[in-house]
C-alpha cells in the first residue's frame, strides 16, 4: 500500500508537468533595447524601428518582430540565439507542419548567411524542397548575426498572413550543404498568434491534448503499475491467495492503459513531425509481450504439473523483458517530445529509484527469512518459515 500510495503521489506530480505552457514575455509592445535591430550592422531592406515584439517560443528564446508596412505587405524578423543551427518559421493553414511553407535561415561554416523558402511536403528531408512554397515573398529573405543572435528577415505580399505559425531549430553544427536540403530539426513548437494584440497561444507548451493522453496512460500503465505488479508477485506470495489477485488486477489495469497508449500513439502518428518508427516499434513489441503474458495466465499449468517450471521461466523472463522495454521506450518517448521534459526525466527517474530501493530491501529480507518482517512478507502471518539449519 505504501508503494502504491507513493506511486500515485509521484504520478500526480508528473501529470501536472504536462500543463506547463510557454509564456509570452513581450506581447503587443515595442522591442526591448537589446533586440532593436542596429541598422548600421543589419541592413534589412525595410524599416524595423516600430516593429511589435512577441516571445513566441520562450524555451528556445525565439522572438518574432513584425509589422504591416502597407495594405498588402507584412514585414517579419525572427530573432533567436546563435546555436550554430538553422532557425525556421513556418506558416500553416491548419496548424500542422506537413503542407505548410517555411522561411529558414542559417550561417554557413564560413559565416555567410543563407535564407530560403521551403515547402514542407512531408517528414523526410527529401520531401521538403528548397525554393518552393505558397508564400509570396516581396524579395529574398535575409539572415544576419548581431550580438550572438540571428535575425531572419523577410516580407510577405499578403493582406493577412496565416495565424498558425510553426517554429523549428535545426540540429547543432549541422547546417544544410550545397544542395540546401535541411537536416531533421531537433526541436519545434506550434503556435497561433493574434497579430493585433501579439498574444501567443500554444497547446501546453507544444503538447497537444492527444500527446498528453498518450504520455499519461503509457507512463501510468507501463511505467508505474507494471513494476508494482511484478513486486507483488515476487515478494508477497506468503499472502495466498491475495497476492495473486492483486498481481493479476494490477497487471490487467496496466495492460488496459498500455492498449490505450498504443491506440493514442497511432492517432498521433500523422500529427508529429519527427520520425517515431523506433518508438512505435518498441510500443507494439511491449504490447505483444503483455498480450502473451495475459494469454499465458489463462493457460497456467497447475503447481504439481511437470510443465509448470517451463511456464514459470517463460512468464518471469517475458515480464522482465516487457518492463525493460517499457522503461526504455518511456525515456525515448520523452526525448522525442522536443520540449523541456527535464522535470519528467527527473520525476520518473526518482520513481524508478524508489522502486529499485524497495526491490533491494525486499530482496535482502527474502535472503534473511528468519527475520520477523521477512517471514511475515514471504511466508504469511499464519505460517512462519522454520529456522534454516
C-alpha positions as CSV (number, residue, x, y, z in Angstrom):
1,X,0.0,0.0,0.0
2,X,2.8,2.4,0.8
3,X,4.4,1.8,-2.6
4,X,1.1,2.3,-4.4
5,X,0.4,5.4,-2.5
6,X,3.9,6.8,-3.3
7,X,3.4,5.9,-6.9
8,X,0.1,7.7,-7.0
9,X,1.6,10.9,-5.5
10,X,4.5,10.8,-7.9
11,X,2.3,10.2,-10.9
12,X,0.1,13.1,-10.0
13,X,3.1,15.4,-9.9
14,X,4.3,14.1,-13.2
15,X,0.9,14.6,-14.8
16,X,0.8,18.2,-13.7
17,X,4.0,18.7,-15.7
18,X,2.1,18.4,-18.9
19,X,0.2,21.6,-18.1
20,X,3.2,23.9,-18.3
21,X,2.9,26.4,-21.1
22,X,5.5,28.6,-22.7
23,X,4.9,32.2,-21.5
24,X,5.0,35.3,-23.6
25,X,7.4,37.9,-22.3
26,X,6.7,40.5,-24.9
27,X,3.2,41.0,-26.4
28,X,2.0,43.9,-28.4
29,X,4.9,46.0,-27.4
30,X,7.9,47.7,-28.9
31,X,11.0,45.5,-28.9
32,X,13.4,45.6,-25.9
33,X,16.5,47.6,-26.3
34,X,18.8,44.6,-26.7
35,X,16.6,43.3,-29.6
36,X,16.3,46.5,-31.6
37,X,18.0,46.0,-34.9
38,X,21.1,48.1,-35.4
39,X,20.5,49.5,-38.9
40,X,24.3,50.2,-39.2
41,X,25.0,46.5,-38.7
42,X,21.9,44.7,-40.0
43,X,20.8,46.3,-43.3
44,X,17.3,45.0,-43.9
45,X,15.6,46.5,-46.9
46,X,12.7,47.7,-44.8
47,X,12.3,49.8,-41.7
48,X,12.2,47.9,-38.4
49,X,12.1,50.7,-35.9
50,X,8.4,50.4,-34.9
51,X,8.0,46.6,-35.0
52,X,5.9,44.8,-32.4
53,X,7.6,42.0,-30.5
54,X,6.2,38.7,-29.2
55,X,8.1,36.0,-27.4
56,X,6.8,33.1,-29.5
57,X,9.0,30.3,-28.0
58,X,10.4,31.1,-24.6
59,X,12.1,27.7,-24.2
60,X,14.4,28.4,-27.2
61,X,14.3,32.2,-26.8
62,X,12.6,32.8,-30.2
63,X,11.2,36.3,-30.6
64,X,9.1,37.5,-33.5
65,X,9.1,41.1,-34.6
66,X,6.6,42.1,-37.2
67,X,4.6,45.0,-38.7
68,X,2.1,45.6,-41.5
69,X,4.1,48.0,-43.6
70,X,1.4,48.6,-46.2
71,X,-2.0,47.4,-47.2
72,X,-0.6,44.3,-48.8
73,X,2.8,43.8,-47.3
74,X,3.8,42.4,-43.9
75,X,7.4,42.5,-42.7
76,X,8.8,40.0,-40.2
77,X,12.1,39.5,-38.3
78,X,12.6,36.3,-36.3
79,X,15.3,36.6,-33.7
80,X,16.9,33.6,-31.9
81,X,20.3,32.8,-30.2
82,X,23.0,31.6,-32.5
83,X,23.1,27.9,-31.7
84,X,25.1,27.1,-34.9
85,X,21.9,25.6,-36.4
86,X,19.2,26.8,-38.7
87,X,16.1,28.6,-37.5
88,X,12.8,28.4,-39.2
89,X,9.3,29.9,-39.1
90,X,6.5,28.1,-40.9
91,X,3.1,29.4,-41.9
92,X,0.3,26.8,-41.8
93,X,-3.3,26.9,-42.7
94,X,-4.2,24.1,-40.3
95,X,-1.5,24.3,-37.6
96,X,0.4,21.2,-38.9
97,X,3.9,21.1,-40.2
98,X,3.1,19.0,-43.3
99,X,1.6,21.1,-46.0
100,X,3.0,24.4,-44.6
101,X,5.6,26.7,-46.1
102,X,8.6,28.0,-44.1
103,X,11.3,30.6,-44.2
104,X,14.6,29.0,-43.0
105,X,17.9,30.7,-42.4
106,X,21.4,29.7,-41.2
107,X,25.0,30.7,-41.2
108,X,27.5,28.7,-43.2
109,X,30.7,27.5,-41.8
110,X,32.3,30.5,-43.4
111,X,29.9,32.8,-41.7
112,X,27.8,33.7,-44.7
113,X,24.0,33.9,-44.3
114,X,21.7,31.7,-46.3
115,X,17.9,32.1,-46.2
116,X,15.3,30.3,-48.3
117,X,11.6,29.3,-48.5
118,X,10.8,25.6,-48.2
119,X,7.7,23.7,-48.9
120,X,7.2,21.1,-46.1
121,X,5.6,18.3,-48.0
122,X,6.5,15.5,-45.6
123,X,8.5,14.4,-42.6
124,X,11.7,13.4,-44.5
125,X,14.3,16.0,-45.7
126,X,13.7,14.9,-49.3
127,X,10.1,15.9,-49.1
128,X,11.0,19.5,-48.1
129,X,12.5,21.1,-51.2
130,X,14.1,24.5,-51.1
131,X,12.9,27.5,-53.1
132,X,9.3,26.2,-53.1
133,X,6.2,27.1,-51.1
134,X,3.0,29.1,-51.2
135,X,4.3,32.2,-49.5
136,X,4.5,35.3,-51.8
137,X,7.8,36.9,-50.9
138,X,8.3,40.6,-51.7
139,X,12.0,39.9,-52.0
140,X,14.6,37.3,-51.0
141,X,14.8,36.6,-47.2
142,X,17.9,37.7,-45.3
143,X,19.6,36.3,-42.2
144,X,22.3,38.2,-40.2
145,X,24.1,38.0,-37.0
146,X,24.2,40.6,-34.3
147,X,25.4,40.2,-30.7
148,X,25.3,36.4,-30.9
149,X,21.7,36.5,-32.1
150,X,20.4,35.5,-35.5
151,X,17.9,37.8,-37.3
152,X,15.9,36.3,-40.1
153,X,14.1,39.0,-42.0
154,X,11.5,38.7,-44.9
155,X,8.4,40.4,-46.3
156,X,5.2,38.7,-47.5
157,X,2.9,40.1,-50.1
158,X,-0.4,39.4,-48.4
159,X,-3.2,41.3,-46.7
160,X,-3.3,38.9,-43.8
161,X,-0.7,36.2,-43.0
162,X,-1.8,32.8,-41.6
163,X,-2.1,33.0,-37.9
164,X,-0.9,29.4,-37.3
165,X,2.9,29.5,-37.0
166,X,5.4,26.8,-36.5
167,X,9.0,27.4,-35.2
168,X,11.9,25.0,-35.5
169,X,15.5,24.7,-34.5
170,X,17.9,22.6,-36.5
171,X,20.5,20.2,-35.1
172,X,23.5,21.9,-33.8
173,X,26.5,22.1,-36.1
174,X,24.6,20.6,-39.0
175,X,23.6,23.3,-41.4
176,X,22.4,22.4,-45.0
177,X,25.1,21.6,-47.6
178,X,25.4,22.8,-51.2
179,X,22.0,21.2,-52.1
180,X,20.3,23.3,-49.4
181,X,18.3,20.3,-48.1
182,X,17.5,20.5,-44.4
183,X,18.5,18.1,-41.7
184,X,15.7,17.0,-39.4
185,X,15.1,19.6,-36.7
186,X,16.0,18.9,-33.1
187,X,13.1,20.9,-31.7
188,X,9.9,22.6,-32.8
189,X,6.7,24.1,-31.5
190,X,3.3,25.0,-33.0
191,X,1.6,28.3,-32.0
192,X,-1.0,30.7,-33.1
193,X,-0.7,34.5,-33.0
194,X,-3.1,37.4,-32.8
195,X,-1.4,40.0,-35.0
196,X,-3.3,42.8,-33.4
197,X,-2.6,42.1,-29.7
198,X,0.6,40.0,-30.2
199,X,-0.9,37.3,-28.0
200,X,0.7,33.8,-28.5
201,X,-1.2,30.6,-27.9
202,X,0.4,27.2,-27.6
203,X,-1.0,23.8,-26.7
204,X,0.5,23.0,-23.3
205,X,3.9,24.4,-24.3
206,X,3.8,22.5,-27.6
207,X,2.0,19.4,-26.2
208,X,-1.4,18.6,-27.8
209,X,-4.3,17.1,-25.7
210,X,-3.7,13.8,-27.6
211,X,0.0,13.8,-26.7
212,X,-0.9,14.5,-23.1
213,X,-3.2,11.5,-23.1
214,X,-0.7,9.2,-24.8
215,X,2.1,10.1,-22.4
216,X,-0.1,9.9,-19.3
217,X,-1.7,6.5,-20.0
218,X,1.5,5.0,-21.3
219,X,3.5,6.1,-18.3
220,X,0.8,5.1,-15.8
221,X,0.4,1.6,-17.3
222,X,3.9,0.5,-18.5
223,X,6.0,2.7,-16.2
224,X,4.2,2.9,-12.9
225,X,1.8,-0.1,-12.5
226,X,3.9,-2.8,-14.3
227,X,6.8,-2.7,-11.8
228,X,4.4,-2.6,-8.8
229,X,2.6,-5.7,-10.1
230,X,6.0,-7.5,-10.5
231,X,6.9,-6.5,-7.0
232,X,3.7,-8.0,-5.6
233,X,4.3,-11.3,-7.5
234,X,7.9,-11.7,-6.3
235,X,7.7,-10.7,-2.7
236,X,4.2,-11.2,-1.3
237,X,3.4,-14.9,-2.1
238,X,3.1,-15.6,1.5
239,X,-0.3,-13.9,1.4
240,X,-2.0,-16.6,-0.5
241,X,-4.3,-16.1,-2.5
242,X,-4.4,-12.3,-2.0
243,X,-1.1,-11.8,-3.8
244,X,-2.3,-13.5,-6.9
245,X,-5.5,-11.4,-7.2
246,X,-3.6,-8.2,-6.5
247,X,-0.9,-9.1,-9.1
248,X,-3.5,-10.1,-11.8
249,X,-5.6,-6.9,-11.1
250,X,-2.6,-4.5,-11.3
251,X,-1.2,-6.1,-14.4
252,X,-4.6,-6.2,-16.1
253,X,-5.0,-2.5,-15.4
254,X,-1.5,-1.8,-16.7
255,X,-2.3,-3.8,-19.9
256,X,-5.5,-1.8,-20.4
257,X,-3.7,1.5,-20.1
258,X,-1.0,0.2,-22.3
259,X,-3.5,-0.6,-25.0
260,X,-4.9,3.0,-24.7
261,X,-1.3,4.3,-25.0
262,X,-0.8,2.4,-28.3
263,X,-4.1,3.5,-29.7
264,X,-3.4,7.2,-29.0
265,X,0.1,6.7,-30.4
266,X,-1.4,5.5,-33.7
267,X,-3.7,8.5,-33.7
268,X,-0.8,10.8,-33.1
269,X,1.4,9.4,-35.9
270,X,0.2,11.8,-38.6
271,X,0.4,14.9,-36.3
272,X,4.0,14.7,-35.2
273,X,6.9,15.9,-37.4
274,X,9.6,13.6,-36.1
275,X,10.4,10.0,-37.1
276,X,8.9,7.9,-34.4
277,X,9.3,4.5,-36.1
278,X,11.6,3.1,-33.3
279,X,9.3,4.4,-30.6
280,X,6.3,2.9,-32.4
281,X,8.0,-0.4,-32.9
282,X,9.0,-0.7,-29.3
283,X,5.5,0.1,-28.2
284,X,4.0,-2.6,-30.4
285,X,6.6,-5.1,-29.1
286,X,5.8,-4.3,-25.5
287,X,2.1,-4.7,-26.1
288,X,2.7,-8.0,-27.8
289,X,4.7,-9.3,-24.9
290,X,2.0,-8.1,-22.5
291,X,-0.7,-9.8,-24.6
292,X,1.3,-13.1,-24.4
293,X,1.5,-12.7,-20.7
294,X,-2.3,-12.4,-20.4
295,X,-2.7,-15.4,-22.6
296,X,-0.1,-17.4,-20.5
297,X,-2.1,-16.6,-17.4
298,X,-5.1,-18.3,-18.9
299,X,-3.0,-21.4,-19.8
300,X,-1.1,-21.6,-16.5
301,X,-0.4,-25.2,-15.5
302,X,-1.2,-26.5,-12.0
303,X,1.6,-26.3,-9.4
304,X,2.1,-30.1,-9.5
305,X,2.4,-30.2,-13.3
306,X,5.8,-31.1,-14.7
307,X,5.4,-28.3,-17.2
308,X,5.0,-25.6,-14.5
309,X,8.7,-24.9,-14.3
310,X,8.9,-24.1,-18.0
311,X,5.8,-21.9,-17.7
312,X,7.4,-20.0,-14.8
313,X,10.6,-19.5,-16.7
314,X,8.7,-18.0,-19.7
315,X,6.3,-15.9,-17.6
316,X,9.1,-14.4,-15.4
317,X,11.5,-13.6,-18.2
318,X,8.9,-12.3,-20.7
319,X,7.7,-9.9,-17.9
320,X,11.2,-8.7,-17.2
321,X,11.8,-8.1,-21.0
322,X,8.5,-6.2,-21.2
323,X,9.4,-4.0,-18.2
324,X,12.9,-3.2,-19.6
325,X,11.4,-2.3,-23.0
326,X,8.8,-0.2,-21.4
327,X,11.2,1.9,-19.3
328,X,13.5,2.3,-22.4
329,X,10.6,3.5,-24.5
330,X,9.3,5.9,-21.9
331,X,12.6,7.7,-21.7
332,X,13.0,7.5,-25.5
333,X,9.5,8.9,-26.0
334,X,10.2,11.8,-23.7
335,X,13.3,12.6,-25.7
336,X,11.2,12.8,-28.9
337,X,8.8,15.4,-27.5
338,X,11.1,18.4,-28.3
339,X,10.1,20.4,-25.3
340,X,11.6,20.9,-21.9
341,X,11.0,17.4,-20.4
342,X,13.7,17.6,-17.8
343,X,11.1,17.5,-14.9
344,X,9.6,14.4,-16.5
345,X,13.0,12.7,-16.7
346,X,13.9,13.7,-13.1
347,X,10.4,12.7,-11.8
348,X,10.3,9.3,-13.4
349,X,13.9,8.7,-12.6
350,X,13.2,9.3,-9.0
351,X,10.2,7.0,-9.1
352,X,12.4,4.2,-10.6
353,X,15.0,4.9,-7.9
354,X,12.4,4.4,-5.2
355,X,11.2,1.2,-6.8
356,X,14.7,-0.2,-7.1
357,X,15.4,0.6,-3.4
358,X,12.1,-1.2,-2.4
359,X,13.1,-4.2,-4.5
360,X,16.6,-4.3,-3.0
361,X,15.2,-4.0,0.5
362,X,12.7,-6.8,0.0
363,X,15.3,-9.0,-1.7
364,X,17.5,-8.7,1.3
365,X,14.6,-9.6,3.5
366,X,13.9,-12.6,1.3
367,X,17.5,-13.7,1.7
368,X,17.2,-13.5,5.5
369,X,13.9,-15.3,6.0
370,X,14.4,-15.7,9.8
371,X,13.9,-12.1,10.4
372,X,10.4,-11.4,11.7
373,X,9.5,-9.0,9.0
374,X,10.9,-11.2,6.3
375,X,8.9,-14.2,7.5
376,X,5.7,-12.1,7.5
377,X,6.2,-11.0,3.9
378,X,7.3,-14.2,2.3
379,X,5.5,-16.9,4.4
380,X,2.5,-15.1,5.6
381,X,1.1,-14.3,9.0
382,X,-0.1,-17.8,9.7
383,X,2.9,-19.9,8.6
384,X,6.3,-18.7,9.7
385,X,9.2,-20.4,8.0
386,X,11.3,-22.7,10.3
387,X,14.9,-21.7,11.1
388,X,17.3,-22.7,8.4
389,X,20.0,-25.1,9.5
